[in-house]
């Protein structure tokens, strides 16, 4: 996608669910996290996560789940940053 000129990617909860034969909103937290890990593992582009309503009823629960969501994305960002620094000596 980067070679095609895209600057970032966005996940889609509906598209991911439909690809698995589920209704929109039919993926649970673990399935969404797996989907985001997959997206981050196959691209160097930033990924905007469609994370529904945080998969929790309370603000505390949403915070915990958002932290779990950020982890795969931040791992990909760290990987991209390391590659950028290796290829551009002044960074």
Jmol script that loads the backbone (N, CA, C; Angstrom):
load data "model"
ATOM      1  N   UNK A   1       0.827  -1.189   0.000  1.00  0.00           N
ATOM      2  CA  UNK A   1       0.000   0.000   0.000  1.00  0.00           C
ATOM      3  C   UNK A   1       0.872   1.254   0.000  1.00  0.00           C
ATOM      4  N   UNK A   2       1.996   1.192   0.689  1.00  0.00           N
ATOM      5  CA  UNK A   2       2.901   2.343   0.706  1.00  0.00           C
ATOM      6  C   UNK A   2       3.399   2.651  -0.701  1.00  0.00           C
ATOM      7  N   UNK A   3       3.716   1.599  -1.462  1.00  0.00           N
ATOM      8  CA  UNK A   3       4.189   1.813  -2.838  1.00  0.00           C
ATOM      9  C   UNK A   3       3.111   2.440  -3.706  1.00  0.00           C
ATOM     10  N   UNK A   4       1.849   2.243  -3.340  1.00  0.00           N
ATOM     11  CA  UNK A   4       0.741   2.842  -4.083  1.00  0.00           C
ATOM     12  C   UNK A   4       0.490   4.284  -3.657  1.00  0.00           C
ATOM     13  N   UNK A   5       1.253   4.762  -2.662  1.00  0.00           N
ATOM     14  CA  UNK A   5       1.126   6.156  -2.245  1.00  0.00           C
ATOM     15  C   UNK A   5       0.324   6.389  -0.980  1.00  0.00           C
ATOM     16  N   UNK A   6      -0.189   5.329  -0.383  1.00  0.00           N
ATOM     17  CA  UNK A   6      -0.939   5.513   0.855  1.00  0.00           C
ATOM     18  C   UNK A   6       0.002   5.970   1.961  1.00  0.00           C
ATOM     19  N   UNK A   7      -0.464   6.890   2.799  1.00  0.00           N
ATOM     20  CA  UNK A   7       0.328   7.408   3.915  1.00  0.00           C
ATOM     21  C   UNK A   7      -0.040   6.725   5.229  1.00  0.00           C
ATOM     22  N   UNK A   8      -1.179   6.080   5.279  1.00  0.00           N
ATOM     23  CA  UNK A   8      -1.656   5.384   6.475  1.00  0.00           C
ATOM     24  C   UNK A   8      -2.748   4.412   6.054  1.00  0.00           C
ATOM     25  N   UNK A   9      -3.083   3.501   6.962  1.00  0.00           N
ATOM     26  CA  UNK A   9      -4.172   2.554   6.739  1.00  0.00           C
ATOM     27  C   UNK A   9      -5.178   2.706   7.869  1.00  0.00           C
ATOM     28  N   UNK A  10      -6.398   2.336   7.600  1.00  0.00           N
ATOM     29  CA  UNK A  10      -7.436   2.338   8.630  1.00  0.00           C
ATOM     30  C   UNK A  10      -8.078   0.958   8.659  1.00  0.00           C
ATOM     31  N   UNK A  11      -8.260   0.449   9.860  1.00  0.00           N
ATOM     32  CA  UNK A  11      -8.974  -0.822   9.979  1.00  0.00           C
ATOM     33  C   UNK A  11     -10.465  -0.537   9.871  1.00  0.00           C
ATOM     34  N   UNK A  12     -11.217  -1.576   9.588  1.00  0.00           N
ATOM     35  CA  UNK A  12     -12.666  -1.438   9.524  1.00  0.00           C
ATOM     36  C   UNK A  12     -13.291  -2.605  10.276  1.00  0.00           C
ATOM     37  N   UNK A  13     -14.051  -2.283  11.297  1.00  0.00           N
ATOM     38  CA  UNK A  13     -14.665  -3.361  12.072  1.00  0.00           C
ATOM     39  C   UNK A  13     -15.655  -4.148  11.220  1.00  0.00           C
ATOM     40  N   UNK A  14     -16.421  -3.452  10.396  1.00  0.00           N
ATOM     41  CA  UNK A  14     -17.401  -4.142   9.552  1.00  0.00           C
ATOM     42  C   UNK A  14     -16.707  -5.048   8.545  1.00  0.00           C
ATOM     43  N   UNK A  15     -15.705  -4.527   7.852  1.00  0.00           N
ATOM     44  CA  UNK A  15     -15.001  -5.316   6.855  1.00  0.00           C
ATOM     45  C   UNK A  15     -14.306  -6.525   7.457  1.00  0.00           C
ATOM     46  N   UNK A  16     -13.685  -6.332   8.612  1.00  0.00           N
ATOM     47  CA  UNK A  16     -13.010  -7.453   9.275  1.00  0.00           C
ATOM     48  C   UNK A  16     -14.018  -8.510   9.693  1.00  0.00           C
ATOM     49  N   UNK A  17     -15.135  -8.073  10.245  1.00  0.00           N
ATOM     50  CA  UNK A  17     -16.175  -9.021  10.672  1.00  0.00           C
ATOM     51  C   UNK A  17     -16.747  -9.766   9.467  1.00  0.00           C
ATOM     52  N   UNK A  18     -17.077  -9.046   8.413  1.00  0.00           N
ATOM     53  CA  UNK A  18     -17.649  -9.680   7.229  1.00  0.00           C
ATOM     54  C   UNK A  18     -16.677 -10.685   6.621  1.00  0.00           C
ATOM     55  N   UNK A  19     -15.379 -10.369   6.637  1.00  0.00           N
ATOM     56  CA  UNK A  19     -14.384 -11.299   6.098  1.00  0.00           C
ATOM     57  C   UNK A  19     -14.354 -12.606   6.882  1.00  0.00           C
ATOM     58  N   UNK A  20     -14.771 -12.553   8.136  1.00  0.00           N
ATOM     59  CA  UNK A  20     -14.831 -13.753   8.978  1.00  0.00           C
ATOM     60  C   UNK A  20     -16.217 -14.395   8.977  1.00  0.00           C
ATOM     61  N   UNK A  21     -17.130 -13.865   8.172  1.00  0.00           N
ATOM     62  CA  UNK A  21     -18.482 -14.403   8.109  1.00  0.00           C
ATOM     63  C   UNK A  21     -19.350 -13.967   9.269  1.00  0.00           C
ATOM     64  N   UNK A  22     -18.969 -12.866   9.936  1.00  0.00           N
ATOM     65  CA  UNK A  22     -19.725 -12.357  11.084  1.00  0.00           C
ATOM     66  C   UNK A  22     -20.454 -11.081  10.698  1.00  0.00           C
ATOM     67  N   UNK A  23     -21.439 -10.734  11.483  1.00  0.00           N
ATOM     68  CA  UNK A  23     -22.141  -9.466  11.294  1.00  0.00           C
ATOM     69  C   UNK A  23     -21.261  -8.321  11.784  1.00  0.00           C
ATOM     70  N   UNK A  24     -21.533  -7.120  11.283  1.00  0.00           N
ATOM     71  CA  UNK A  24     -20.839  -5.939  11.793  1.00  0.00           C
ATOM     72  C   UNK A  24     -21.035  -5.882  13.302  1.00  0.00           C
ATOM     73  N   UNK A  25     -19.958  -5.700  14.025  1.00  0.00           N
ATOM     74  CA  UNK A  25     -20.021  -5.705  15.484  1.00  0.00           C
ATOM     75  C   UNK A  25     -19.909  -7.090  16.086  1.00  0.00           C
ATOM     76  N   UNK A  26     -19.715  -8.113  15.246  1.00  0.00           N
ATOM     77  CA  UNK A  26     -19.693  -9.490  15.723  1.00  0.00           C
ATOM     78  C   UNK A  26     -18.349  -9.988  16.223  1.00  0.00           C
ATOM     79  N   UNK A  27     -17.318  -9.174  16.136  1.00  0.00           N
ATOM     80  CA  UNK A  27     -15.996  -9.584  16.620  1.00  0.00           C
ATOM     81  C   UNK A  27     -15.853  -9.196  18.090  1.00  0.00           C
ATOM     82  N   UNK A  28     -15.287 -10.104  18.862  1.00  0.00           N
ATOM     83  CA  UNK A  28     -15.015  -9.767  20.260  1.00  0.00           C
ATOM     84  C   UNK A  28     -13.651  -9.089  20.363  1.00  0.00           C
ATOM     85  N   UNK A  29     -13.296  -8.681  21.566  1.00  0.00           N
ATOM     86  CA  UNK A  29     -12.055  -7.959  21.793  1.00  0.00           C
ATOM     87  C   UNK A  29     -10.842  -8.725  21.272  1.00  0.00           C
ATOM     88  N   UNK A  30     -10.747 -10.009  21.587  1.00  0.00           N
ATOM     89  CA  UNK A  30      -9.582 -10.791  21.163  1.00  0.00           C
ATOM     90  C   UNK A  30      -9.478 -10.866  19.642  1.00  0.00           C
ATOM     91  N   UNK A  31     -10.600 -11.017  18.969  1.00  0.00           N
ATOM     92  CA  UNK A  31     -10.586 -11.080  17.503  1.00  0.00           C
ATOM     93  C   UNK A  31     -10.133  -9.751  16.910  1.00  0.00           C
ATOM     94  N   UNK A  32     -10.581  -8.651  17.483  1.00  0.00           N
ATOM     95  CA  UNK A  32     -10.168  -7.333  16.989  1.00  0.00           C
ATOM     96  C   UNK A  32      -8.680  -7.121  17.235  1.00  0.00           C
ATOM     97  N   UNK A  33      -8.197  -7.496  18.415  1.00  0.00           N
ATOM     98  CA  UNK A  33      -6.763  -7.361  18.702  1.00  0.00           C
ATOM     99  C   UNK A  33      -5.939  -8.212  17.737  1.00  0.00           C
ATOM    100  N   UNK A  34      -6.393  -9.419  17.442  1.00  0.00           N
ATOM    101  CA  UNK A  34      -5.699 -10.268  16.463  1.00  0.00           C
ATOM    102  C   UNK A  34      -5.668  -9.597  15.089  1.00  0.00           C
ATOM    103  N   UNK A  35      -6.791  -9.020  14.698  1.00  0.00           N
ATOM    104  CA  UNK A  35      -6.894  -8.317  13.415  1.00  0.00           C
ATOM    105  C   UNK A  35      -5.902  -7.156  13.362  1.00  0.00           C
ATOM    106  N   UNK A  36      -5.833  -6.376  14.436  1.00  0.00           N
ATOM    107  CA  UNK A  36      -4.920  -5.229  14.456  1.00  0.00           C
ATOM    108  C   UNK A  36      -3.462  -5.679  14.476  1.00  0.00           C
ATOM    109  N   UNK A  37      -3.171  -6.741  15.214  1.00  0.00           N
ATOM    110  CA  UNK A  37      -1.800  -7.278  15.200  1.00  0.00           C
ATOM    111  C   UNK A  37      -1.409  -7.699  13.783  1.00  0.00           C
ATOM    112  N   UNK A  38      -2.346  -8.357  13.102  1.00  0.00           N
ATOM    113  CA  UNK A  38      -2.071  -8.771  11.730  1.00  0.00           C
ATOM    114  C   UNK A  38      -1.796  -7.558  10.845  1.00  0.00           C
ATOM    115  N   UNK A  39      -2.667  -6.553  10.892  1.00  0.00           N
ATOM    116  CA  UNK A  39      -2.469  -5.369  10.056  1.00  0.00           C
ATOM    117  C   UNK A  39      -1.112  -4.726  10.327  1.00  0.00           C
ATOM    118  N   UNK A  40      -0.775  -4.584  11.592  1.00  0.00           N
ATOM    119  CA  UNK A  40       0.503  -3.950  11.949  1.00  0.00           C
ATOM    120  C   UNK A  40       1.700  -4.789  11.540  1.00  0.00           C
ATOM    121  N   UNK A  41       1.518  -6.089  11.457  1.00  0.00           N
ATOM    122  CA  UNK A  41       2.641  -6.963  11.120  1.00  0.00           C
ATOM    123  C   UNK A  41       2.962  -6.969   9.631  1.00  0.00           C
ATOM    124  N   UNK A  42       2.025  -6.526   8.795  1.00  0.00           N
ATOM    125  CA  UNK A  42       2.243  -6.614   7.353  1.00  0.00           C
ATOM    126  C   UNK A  42       2.462  -5.264   6.680  1.00  0.00           C
ATOM    127  N   UNK A  43       2.573  -4.203   7.471  1.00  0.00           N
ATOM    128  CA  UNK A  43       2.790  -2.891   6.876  1.00  0.00           C
ATOM    129  C   UNK A  43       3.716  -2.059   7.738  1.00  0.00           C
ATOM    130  N   UNK A  44       4.387  -1.127   7.092  1.00  0.00           N
ATOM    131  CA  UNK A  44       5.173  -0.133   7.810  1.00  0.00           C
ATOM    132  C   UNK A  44       4.400   1.167   7.954  1.00  0.00           C
ATOM    133  N   UNK A  45       3.197   1.216   7.389  1.00  0.00           N
ATOM    134  CA  UNK A  45       2.373   2.421   7.485  1.00  0.00           C
ATOM    135  C   UNK A  45       1.694   2.508   8.852  1.00  0.00           C
ATOM    136  N   UNK A  46       1.396   3.719   9.302  1.00  0.00           N
ATOM    137  CA  UNK A  46       0.595   3.859  10.518  1.00  0.00           C
ATOM    138  C   UNK A  46      -0.787   3.239  10.311  1.00  0.00           C
ATOM    139  N   UNK A  47      -1.341   2.656  11.351  1.00  0.00           N
ATOM    140  CA  UNK A  47      -2.652   2.011  11.287  1.00  0.00           C
ATOM    141  C   UNK A  47      -3.598   2.705  12.256  1.00  0.00           C
ATOM    142  N   UNK A  48      -4.723   3.186  11.725  1.00  0.00           N
ATOM    143  CA  UNK A  48      -5.780   3.779  12.537  1.00  0.00           C
ATOM    144  C   UNK A  48      -6.753   2.658  12.886  1.00  0.00           C
ATOM    145  N   UNK A  49      -6.908   2.391  14.172  1.00  0.00           N
ATOM    146  CA  UNK A  49      -7.710   1.246  14.619  1.00  0.00           C
ATOM    147  C   UNK A  49      -9.168   1.626  14.828  1.00  0.00           C
ATOM    148  N   UNK A  50     -10.074   0.885  14.177  1.00  0.00           N
ATOM    149  CA  UNK A  50     -11.509   0.980  14.461  1.00  0.00           C
ATOM    150  C   UNK A  50     -11.743   0.075  15.665  1.00  0.00           C
ATOM    151  N   UNK A  51     -11.918   0.670  16.823  1.00  0.00           N
ATOM    152  CA  UNK A  51     -11.961  -0.088  18.075  1.00  0.00           C
ATOM    153  C   UNK A  51     -13.337  -0.018  18.729  1.00  0.00           C
ATOM    154  N   UNK A  52     -14.368   0.078  17.885  1.00  0.00           N
ATOM    155  CA  UNK A  52     -15.747   0.090  18.370  1.00  0.00           C
ATOM    156  C   UNK A  52     -15.903   1.082  19.522  1.00  0.00           C
ATOM    157  N   UNK A  53     -16.465   0.642  20.625  1.00  0.00           N
ATOM    158  CA  UNK A  53     -16.662   1.512  21.792  1.00  0.00           C
ATOM    159  C   UNK A  53     -15.767   1.089  22.944  1.00  0.00           C
ATOM    160  N   UNK A  54     -14.651   0.467  22.620  1.00  0.00           N
ATOM    161  CA  UNK A  54     -13.684   0.094  23.632  1.00  0.00           C
ATOM    162  C   UNK A  54     -13.926  -1.244  24.294  1.00  0.00           C
ATOM    163  N   UNK A  55     -14.986  -1.936  23.899  1.00  0.00           N
ATOM    164  CA  UNK A  55     -15.283  -3.280  24.403  1.00  0.00           C
ATOM    165  C   UNK A  55     -15.415  -3.340  25.922  1.00  0.00           C
ATOM    166  N   UNK A  56     -15.997  -2.314  26.514  1.00  0.00           N
ATOM    167  CA  UNK A  56     -16.209  -2.313  27.962  1.00  0.00           C
ATOM    168  C   UNK A  56     -17.347  -1.361  28.306  1.00  0.00           C
ATOM    169  N   UNK A  57     -17.916  -1.574  29.476  1.00  0.00           N
ATOM    170  CA  UNK A  57     -19.010  -0.734  29.959  1.00  0.00           C
ATOM    171  C   UNK A  57     -18.504   0.470  30.756  1.00  0.00           C
ATOM    172  N   UNK A  58     -17.369   0.307  31.442  1.00  0.00           N
ATOM    173  CA  UNK A  58     -16.865   1.374  32.309  1.00  0.00           C
ATOM    174  C   UNK A  58     -15.682   2.083  31.661  1.00  0.00           C
ATOM    175  N   UNK A  59     -15.432   3.298  32.121  1.00  0.00           N
ATOM    176  CA  UNK A  59     -14.271   4.038  31.631  1.00  0.00           C
ATOM    177  C   UNK A  59     -12.980   3.291  31.947  1.00  0.00           C
ATOM    178  N   UNK A  60     -12.904   2.688  33.118  1.00  0.00           N
ATOM    179  CA  UNK A  60     -11.715   1.917  33.493  1.00  0.00           C
ATOM    180  C   UNK A  60     -11.502   0.745  32.534  1.00  0.00           C
ATOM    181  N   UNK A  61     -12.587   0.045  32.215  1.00  0.00           N
ATOM    182  CA  UNK A  61     -12.498  -1.084  31.290  1.00  0.00           C
ATOM    183  C   UNK A  61     -12.076  -0.645  29.902  1.00  0.00           C
ATOM    184  N   UNK A  62     -12.619   0.480  29.445  1.00  0.00           N
ATOM    185  CA  UNK A  62     -12.218   1.001  28.137  1.00  0.00           C
ATOM    186  C   UNK A  62     -10.731   1.335  28.151  1.00  0.00           C
ATOM    187  N   UNK A  63     -10.262   1.961  29.237  1.00  0.00           N
ATOM    188  CA  UNK A  63      -8.843   2.299  29.344  1.00  0.00           C
ATOM    189  C   UNK A  63      -7.950   1.075  29.273  1.00  0.00           C
ATOM    190  N   UNK A  64      -8.343   0.031  29.960  1.00  0.00           N
ATOM    191  CA  UNK A  64      -7.568  -1.218  29.927  1.00  0.00           C
ATOM    192  C   UNK A  64      -7.532  -1.787  28.513  1.00  0.00           C
ATOM    193  N   UNK A  65      -8.676  -1.801  27.853  1.00  0.00           N
ATOM    194  CA  UNK A  65      -8.745  -2.364  26.504  1.00  0.00           C
ATOM    195  C   UNK A  65      -8.011  -1.496  25.485  1.00  0.00           C
ATOM    196  N   UNK A  66      -8.087  -0.184  25.644  1.00  0.00           N
ATOM    197  CA  UNK A  66      -7.354   0.701  24.735  1.00  0.00           C
ATOM    198  C   UNK A  66      -5.852   0.465  24.888  1.00  0.00           C
ATOM    199  N   UNK A  67      -5.392   0.281  26.121  1.00  0.00           N
ATOM    200  CA  UNK A  67      -3.973  -0.024  26.334  1.00  0.00           C
ATOM    201  C   UNK A  67      -3.595  -1.315  25.617  1.00  0.00           C
ATOM    202  N   UNK A  68      -4.468  -2.301  25.648  1.00  0.00           N
ATOM    203  CA  UNK A  68      -4.205  -3.559  24.940  1.00  0.00           C
ATOM    204  C   UNK A  68      -4.222  -3.348  23.426  1.00  0.00           C
ATOM    205  N   UNK A  69      -5.037  -2.421  22.967  1.00  0.00           N
ATOM    206  CA  UNK A  69      -5.125  -2.119  21.538  1.00  0.00           C
ATOM    207  C   UNK A  69      -3.878  -1.376  21.070  1.00  0.00           C
ATOM    208  N   UNK A  70      -3.372  -0.486  21.886  1.00  0.00           N
ATOM    209  CA  UNK A  70      -2.213   0.324  21.500  1.00  0.00           C
ATOM    210  C   UNK A  70      -0.962  -0.534  21.385  1.00  0.00           C
ATOM    211  N   UNK A  71      -0.844  -1.559  22.192  1.00  0.00           N
ATOM    212  CA  UNK A  71       0.370  -2.376  22.216  1.00  0.00           C
ATOM    213  C   UNK A  71       0.786  -2.879  20.839  1.00  0.00           C
ATOM    214  N   UNK A  72      -0.102  -3.520  20.043  1.00  0.00           N
ATOM    215  CA  UNK A  72       0.384  -3.999  18.740  1.00  0.00           C
ATOM    216  C   UNK A  72       0.759  -2.856  17.814  1.00  0.00           C
ATOM    217  N   UNK A  73       0.042  -1.753  17.916  1.00  0.00           N
ATOM    218  CA  UNK A  73       0.336  -0.603  17.064  1.00  0.00           C
ATOM    219  C   UNK A  73       1.665   0.016  17.480  1.00  0.00           C
ATOM    220  N   UNK A  74       1.905   0.139  18.778  1.00  0.00           N
ATOM    221  CA  UNK A  74       3.153   0.757  19.227  1.00  0.00           C
ATOM    222  C   UNK A  74       4.348  -0.134  18.904  1.00  0.00           C
ATOM    223  N   UNK A  75       4.157  -1.453  18.925  1.00  0.00           N
ATOM    224  CA  UNK A  75       5.241  -2.346  18.528  1.00  0.00           C
ATOM    225  C   UNK A  75       5.607  -2.095  17.070  1.00  0.00           C
ATOM    226  N   UNK A  76       4.613  -1.916  16.225  1.00  0.00           N
ATOM    227  CA  UNK A  76       4.878  -1.642  14.817  1.00  0.00           C
ATOM    228  C   UNK A  76       5.552  -0.289  14.661  1.00  0.00           C
ATOM    229  N   UNK A  77       5.146   0.703  15.439  1.00  0.00           N
ATOM    230  CA  UNK A  77       5.764   2.026  15.354  1.00  0.00           C
ATOM    231  C   UNK A  77       7.231   1.954  15.773  1.00  0.00           C
ATOM    232  N   UNK A  78       7.509   1.237  16.843  1.00  0.00           N
ATOM    233  CA  UNK A  78       8.901   1.099  17.273  1.00  0.00           C
ATOM    234  C   UNK A  78       9.728   0.460  16.165  1.00  0.00           C
ATOM    235  N   UNK A  79       9.167  -0.528  15.502  1.00  0.00           N
ATOM    236  CA  UNK A  79       9.870  -1.214  14.429  1.00  0.00           C
ATOM    237  C   UNK A  79      10.151  -0.242  13.285  1.00  0.00           C
ATOM    238  N   UNK A  80       9.159   0.552  12.913  1.00  0.00           N
ATOM    239  CA  UNK A  80       9.346   1.525  11.836  1.00  0.00           C
ATOM    240  C   UNK A  80      10.386   2.559  12.227  1.00  0.00           C
ATOM    241  N   UNK A  81      10.344   3.043  13.459  1.00  0.00           N
ATOM    242  CA  UNK A  81      11.292   4.056  13.912  1.00  0.00           C
ATOM    243  C   UNK A  81      12.713   3.518  13.853  1.00  0.00           C
ATOM    244  N   UNK A  82      12.912   2.301  14.279  1.00  0.00           N
ATOM    245  CA  UNK A  82      14.241   1.703  14.260  1.00  0.00           C
ATOM    246  C   UNK A  82      14.763   1.614  12.825  1.00  0.00           C
ATOM    247  N   UNK A  83      13.904   1.219  11.896  1.00  0.00           N
ATOM    248  CA  UNK A  83      14.332   1.126  10.495  1.00  0.00           C
ATOM    249  C   UNK A  83      14.642   2.507   9.943  1.00  0.00           C
ATOM    250  N   UNK A  84      13.834   3.491  10.292  1.00  0.00           N
ATOM    251  CA  UNK A  84      14.070   4.856   9.801  1.00  0.00           C
ATOM    252  C   UNK A  84      15.405   5.375  10.310  1.00  0.00           C
ATOM    253  N   UNK A  85      15.689   5.152  11.582  1.00  0.00           N
ATOM    254  CA  UNK A  85      16.951   5.632  12.136  1.00  0.00           C
ATOM    255  C   UNK A  85      18.141   4.925  11.496  1.00  0.00           C
ATOM    256  N   UNK A  86      17.968   3.662  11.161  1.00  0.00           N
ATOM    257  CA  UNK A  86      19.070   2.927  10.550  1.00  0.00           C
ATOM    258  C   UNK A  86      19.362   3.428   9.139  1.00  0.00           C
ATOM    259  N   UNK A  87      18.334   3.911   8.448  1.00  0.00           N
ATOM    260  CA  UNK A  87      18.531   4.323   7.069  1.00  0.00           C
ATOM    261  C   UNK A  87      18.789   5.815   6.909  1.00  0.00           C
ATOM    262  N   UNK A  88      18.491   6.617   7.951  1.00  0.00           N
ATOM    263  CA  UNK A  88      18.716   8.064   7.877  1.00  0.00           C
ATOM    264  C   UNK A  88      19.615   8.457   9.050  1.00  0.00           C
ATOM    265  N   UNK A  89      20.894   8.656   8.800  1.00  0.00           N
ATOM    266  CA  UNK A  89      21.850   8.808   9.899  1.00  0.00           C
ATOM    267  C   UNK A  89      21.616  10.007  10.812  1.00  0.00           C
ATOM    268  N   UNK A  90      20.941  11.048  10.385  1.00  0.00           N
ATOM    269  CA  UNK A  90      20.788  12.225  11.254  1.00  0.00           C
ATOM    270  C   UNK A  90      19.595  12.153  12.173  1.00  0.00           C
ATOM    271  N   UNK A  91      18.816  11.081  12.126  1.00  0.00           N
ATOM    272  CA  UNK A  91      17.666  10.946  13.037  1.00  0.00           C
ATOM    273  C   UNK A  91      18.153  10.415  14.363  1.00  0.00           C
TER     274      UNK A  91
END
end "model"
wireframe off; spacefill off
backbone 0.3
color backbone group
